[in-house]
Amino acid sequence: MSPIRTRFAPSPTGFLHIGGVRTALFNWLFSRRHGGHFLLRIDDTDQQRNVEAALAPILHGFHWLGIEWDEGPEVGGPHAPYFQSQRHARYQAAVDQILAGGFAYRDYSATEDMEAERKEAERAGRPFQYSRRFLANTPEDQARFEAEGRRGVVRLKMPREGTLVIPDLVRGEVEFRWAEEQDHVIQRADGSFIYHLASVVDDHDFAISHVIRAEEHLSNTPRQIFIVQSLGYPLPAYAHLPYVAEPGSKRKLSKRKLEAYLKNVDFAKVHAHGLAIAQAIGLAVTPETFNPVTVDFYEQVGYLPEAIINYLLLLGWSLDDKTEFLSREQMIENFSLERVTKGPASFDPAKLMAFQAHYMQSVPPSVKVARAIPYLERARLVESPVTPATEQRIARVVEVLADRLKVFGDIVIQGAFFFGDEVAIDEKAFTKRVRAPGAAERLADYRQWLAVRSAFDAATLEQETQAFLVAKGIALGEIVHAVRVAVTGSSSGPGLFDCLSLIGQETCLRRIDRALEKARSAA
């Protein structure tokens, strides 16, 4: 049996799409499962792009996710170059071979010629098939057409009878009627090459054994198989994966439809959460560009790669009807194309967050602290480099926040009030909790009591506060909400007495004083 060799071939667009990562992951797992090789090839035939700048985020994203390639950019390999823009001579040789074999022809039809024939077929009620009347059989034909100002392309001379049966490793046998295929262009008038030709040549030259790709490429397969046969190549195995669908829909997930996705409650919540973190740490993003459809979003916000990989694995694949969480080793050991579903799998950002929360629970406290520090530094909540004393304080904050720290970036949202002297006040909460009748008076009374505490640890504060409430004849709810808003700026958060203790007595008193002044100024 030939060695298993799979590939992923992104275009350098500057972002790594969730759906693309899922395809790459399945290729990577299949090759690892069978002791094979996974290649990364760059389809950069579009010369309008700055390939180096656009490629960097893609390569970085794969490194971050831990999907490493055996051959390709940064790694090299025996089949280099791995950029289509550097392989033009190879493609030209293939075009020349296909022409010489009579499987393609030079065509000088103009767009209006094709359109006229198409409309005629519609009027006659028959499928459109190009008449090939501008086919150039000889150099004299070429010269004559070019003298008329026509520009030639190279088209495949597709079969017009019979049926092609493709044995697909996911979808089973798929049939195509050759009569429904057009004479597809493989080389443009400017000499550049169409993706379908380049992809077939590259897959052969790189000895790709299995072409595992998204199902939208299934309709391209007949023309590609015809190219394979025309060049005398061995046919690779094909597996067309179900696409990753929109939240709550069967339509394909697209980075261009963010506005529409924000109508989905869970998607909007994840987007708003990530955007708040991004803005807090000073990322140059906007609501329109910071997109949960791309991997960059999750890295910047502070997700764990393990959570992303595990969740994406289950978009179109399952081990059984109950197992959700798998280690990388378990994924590799159990992955098979037979378990890939045929139908699309809907991307659910809330489910992804649940996977993130699960994996976050197993992160050691020291790692959480180390991963949280860069966010605090970028938000300028702590000075860089962090001193040992500050690191100890951050460790205590991480401990107090506990499960509220769902992603590492949450430290600047959930824990910002633990740092510095000022605190951002939630105006709605302030109005409800501090400006309520009698609330400011009770807060001022508690402030005076806090000022004379000799012990300021959480346990003592809680115990002595209970005695204070009994002496005053008031309920806990009549004071703690106003205190929380005054000290933390929010009506919710970790345990109040943990917050008071960690913030410190002097800072708590100053914040309460400012809250009281704010309440009086609005009276």
N, C-alpha and C positions, 0 to 999 in steps of 0.2 A: 504494500500500500504506500502511495506517495505521501510525503510529509504534509501535514495539515498546515496551510498557510492562508491567513485571512488578512484583510486590509480594511482601513477606513480612509476615505479620500475627501477631506473637507476642502471647500473653497476658502481662500483667505479673506474672510469678511469682517474680522475683528471681534467676533463674538462666538460663543460656543452654545449652541441651541440644546435645550434639554432633550429633544427628540434625537438629535445627532449623537449626543452622549450615550443615549440608550442603545443606539445602533452600534456605536464603537464598543460599548461594554459587552454586548452579545458576541461580537467578533473576538474580542479579547478573551472572554471566558471560554469560547469554543476552542480557540487555539491553545489556551493553557490547559484545558481539560484533556486534550489529546497530545500534549507535549510538542505542540507546533510553534509557529512563529506568527506574530502579529505585526503588520507593517502599517506605517503612516505615510500616505502619499498625498501630495498637495496638488490639487486641480487648479492651477493658477494661470490658465490660458487667457484670462481677462487681463490684458496688459494695462488697463486703466487704473488698476489698484496699486497702492503701495504695498507690495506683498510682505515685505519685512515687518512693517508696522502693523499690518492687519493680521499677520500670522502669529505674532508674539502672544497675544491673549489666548489663542487657541492652544498653543503648545503649553503655555503656563497652566491653563485650565486642566489639561490632561495630567500634567505633573501633580497638580494639587489633588486631583481625584485619585491619584495612584494608578492610573491606566498608562503604563509604560509600554513603549513600542520597541521591537527588536531590530527593526530597520526603518530608516527614514531620516528626516531632518534632525540635526544635532547628534544623531547616532551613526549615520552612514550605513554602509553595508555593501555586499557584493553586486547589487543590482542598481547602484547609483547611476545617474541622478534620480532623485525622488520628487522632482518638481517637473510638472508637465511642460512648463515654459522652456525647460532645458532639453527637451526631447523631440524637437521639431524634425530633425533629420531622420529619426526613427519612424515618425509618423508618415513622413513623405515617402520613405521606402515602402511602407505598408500600402499607402494609396497607389503607388506605382505598381505594386504586385497585384492589387485587386483589379486595377485597370487592365493589366496585361492578361489576367485570367478571364477577362470578359464579364466580371461580376459587378462592374461599375462603368460609367461612361461620363464623358464631358458634356455638360448640358448648357445651352445658351439661352434658355427661355428667360423672359422678363417676368416681373411680378404680375403685370397686366395679362400676359399670356396665360399664366397659371389660373388667374382669377376668371378669365373668360372660359376656360375649359371646365372649371369648377361649376360655374353657373350653368353651362350647357348640360352638365351631368345632372344638376338639380332639376332643370326643366324636363329632362328625359326620364327622371325618376330612377336613375341608376347610380351606383356608387361611383365616386370620382376615381379615375385612374389616368395619370398623365399619359398623353399620347406619344411622348418622347420625340416629337417632331423637330425639336431643336437639338437633338442628339448629334454630336460631331463624331462621325466614324473615322474621318481622315484628317490629316493636317490641313488639307484644302478646305474642308468643312469649317475647321476652326478659323482659318484665315478669313473665310467669307463672312462668318458670323461676327468676328471682331471688326471687320471693315464696316459693318452696319452699326458699330458702337455697342455691341452686346458684350457682356462679361460672363465668362464661364465658371461654372461650379462643377464639382465631381459628385455625381449621384450614384447610389447603389442601384443596380439593376435587379430589383427584388422579384422573387417568384410571384406568379399571378394565379397559380393553381395549387391545390392541395392544402394540407393542414400541418401545422407545427405543434407537436406535443412536448411541453416542457415538464420534466419531472422535478417539481419544486419540493424541497425538503420540509417546508412548512405548510404549503397549500395543497400538496398532492399534485396530480397531473393537471396542467393548465393547457388549454388548447387555443390556438390562434389560427385564423384562416389567412393564408398568404394574400388572398385577393383584397383583404382589407388594409394591407400595408402599402404605404406610399414609397416612392423611390427617394429615400431619405438622402439628404446632402451629407457628405462626410468631409468635404473640403470647400471652404468658401471662396468667393471670387478673389479675395485679398490674399489667398494662400494659407489662411489659418485653418485649423482643424476643429471639427465638431467633437464634442465630449465623447460621443458614443464610439468613435473610432479610437481616440486616445485611450479611453478606458479599457477597451478590448486589448489593444496592443500592450498596455502597461500590465494588465492582469496576466497576460501570457509571459511577458518578459520577466515579471517578478515571481513567476511560478505560483500564482494564486490558485489554490485548490478549491476554495469555497468562496463564492461571492454572496455574502450575507448583507442585505441592504433593505431599506424601507420599501414598502409595497408600491409606492408611487413609481418606482423604477420597473415594475413588472411589465408595463406596456412598452418599455424600451427594449425588452429582452429579445423579441423576434429579430429586430434589426441587428442587435449585437451578436446574436447567434449566427445570423447570416454572414456577418463580418468574420466571426471565428471560423466558420466553414470555408469562406472564401480564401482565407489565409492558411488553411490547413492546420489550424491549431487544435489541440485537444480541448474538449469542452469542460469548463469547470462545473462544479455543482452549484446550483442556485438555491437560495433560501430568501424569500421575501417576507420581511417582518411586518406585522400590523403597525400602523402609524400611531404615534402618541396623539391623543385627541384633546380637544379643549375641555376645560372644566365643565362637567355635566353635559357633554355633547359628544357627537360622533364625528364632528368636523376636525380636520387636522389642526394641531396646535401651531400657532404662528406668532412670531415676535412682533409682527406688524399690527396685531389686533388687541393691543394692551387696553385701549379705551373700552372696547367691548367686554373684555374679561373683567374689568373693574366693576361691572354690574353684578358679578358673582360675589356674594358676601365673603366667602372664605378667601377667595383670591384677593379681594380688595383689602381684607384684614392683613394678610401676609405682606402685600405691597406697602400698605401704610406703615406697618411695623418696621419693615426694612428701610423705607425712606426716612423714617424718623431717626434711625441709627445712622444712616449715611449722612444726613444733614448735621447730626450732632458731632460727627467726627470730621466734618468739613470736606466730604467728598464732592467733587464738581459734578453733581448729577441733578437731573430734574425729574419730576413725576413721569414725564413722557419717555425718558431714556433709561431710567432705573427699572429693569424689567425682570420679573420672576420667571420668564421663559428662558433666560440665559443663565449659565452657570456662574458667571461673574457676580450676579446678584447675591448668591448664597455664600460665596467666599467672602465678599465684602461685609456682609451682615454678621458672619461668624458661625455658619453651620459647620457640622462635621462632615468630611468627605464620606465617612462610613455610612452616615445616614442617607446621603444622596445616592450612593451606589446601591445600597440595599433597597431603597424605595424604587429606583429605576429598574432594578432587576425584576420587580414584580409587575411592571407595566408590560404585560404581554407574556409573562412566564410565571410558572408556579411550581413548587416542589410537590405540594399536596394541597388539601383544602384547609389546612390549619397553620402551617409553618409560615411565619412572617419574617423573623429575624435570623439572618444567616451570616456567619463570618465569611471572609474572602475565601478561606480554605474550603468551607462548605459549599460556597457558590461554585468554585472551580470543580470540586469533586462531583457535584450533582448536575451541572448544567448540561442540557441537551436540547437540540432543536426540536425533538419530538414533543417537548413540553411547551413549546411556544404556541400561543393561541392564534387563531386566524383573524379574530375581530379586534378593532382598535381598543386601546386602553386609555381611559380618561385620566388626564393629569389632575390630581387633587392636592392643592397646596396645603390644605388642612391635614391631610393624611401624611404628607411629607413632614410637616411640623411635628406630628405625633412620633414619627420615626426619629426625628432629631431629639425630641424630649427623652425618648427611650435610650438613645446612645449617650446623651448628656449625663444620664444617671451613673454611667460607669466610668466617667472621666475623673481621675484622681484630683483632689482639691488643689494640689500643687500645680497641676497642668491647667486647671481652670484659671488659677491666678496668673500664670505665665501668659495664657492666651488672652486674658482680659486686660492686662497692662497696656498693650499697644493701643487699645481703644481709649483708655483713660488718657494716655499721652496725647493722642491725636485730638481728643476733645478738650485738651488743656485743663483737665481736672486734676492732674498730678504733673509734677515737673519731671523732666527726663534728664539724666537717668534716674530711675526710681531708687530711693535709698532703702536700706534694710528695714527701717522703721515704717516707711510708707508701704513697703511690700507686706509687712505684717498687718498693717491696717487693711490693705486690700484683701488679704486672706480672710480677715474677720468679716468684711463686707460680703465677700463671696459666700461665706458660711451663713450669714444672716439672710441673704437673699434666697439661698437654697434653690428650690424648684422654680423660682421666678426668673432665674438665669437660664432661659430656654436656649438662647444662642449667646455666643461670647460678647456680641455687641450690646446685649441687654444691660451690661454693666453701666453704660452711659445713659440709659433710659431709666432703668429700675433703681440704679444706685447713685445717680448724680448728686443727690442731696446729702450724701455722706461726705462730700468733699467741698472744701471752701467754706466761706462764711455766708454768702448770699444763697438764696434758694428761689427757684422759679415757683410762683404761686398759681395754682389752678383757680381762676377767678370764680368759676361756678361753685367749686367746693368751698371757697372762702366765703362767698355770700351765704351759702347754706349753713356752714358750720360755725363761722366766726361772727358773722353779722346777725345771726339769729338772736331774738330777744334774750337777754341775760347771758349770752355766750361769752362776750368779751369780759364781763365782770368776773365770771367764773374762771376764765383763762388767766386774768390778772391775779386772782387769788392764788391759783395753782402756781403761777410764776414766782410769787413771793415765797411759797412753800418750797419750790424747787431750789431757790437761791440759797437756802440754808441747809441743804442736804450734805452731810459729810461723806456719805457713801453713794456712789453713782453707778453701781453695777446694776444690770437688768433685774436680777432676782430681788435685790433690796428695794429698788424703785417700785417694783410691782407690789411687793408686800406692804411697803409703807404708804403707797398710794391708796390701797384698800382702806387703811386706817384713816387716812385723810378724808376719804369719801364718807366713811361712817361718821366721823366727827362733824362733817359739814351737812350731813343728811341729804346727800345727792347720789344719784346713780352713776355708775361708770360711764354710761353713754352720754351723760350730760357734760363730760369734761374731755374724754379721750379724743373725740372727733375734732374738736377745736384745737387741741394740743397737736394732734397729728398734722393737720393742715398748716398750722403755724410753723411747725418745726421741719416738716418734710415737703410742704407745698402741695400735697396730694391727700385725698381722702382714703386712699388704700395703700397697702404696702406690707412689709414684714411686721413682726411683732413690735408694737409701739415702744416697749421698754428696752428692747434690743436696740432700736433706733436711737432712743434718747441716750443710752449708755455709750454707744459707739460714736455718736456725733459729739458728745462731750457737754459738760455742764455749761461752760461759758458760751459756747456757740448756741446751745439751746436757748439760753436766756436772751441773747441778742436777737435771735430770730423771733422769739415770742414778743419782745419789745417792738420790733418792726411791725409785726402783725397787729399788735394793739394800736400802734400809731396809725396804721393803715385803716383800721376799723374806725378809729376816732375821726380821722380826716374825712371819711365818707358820711359821717353822721350828720 
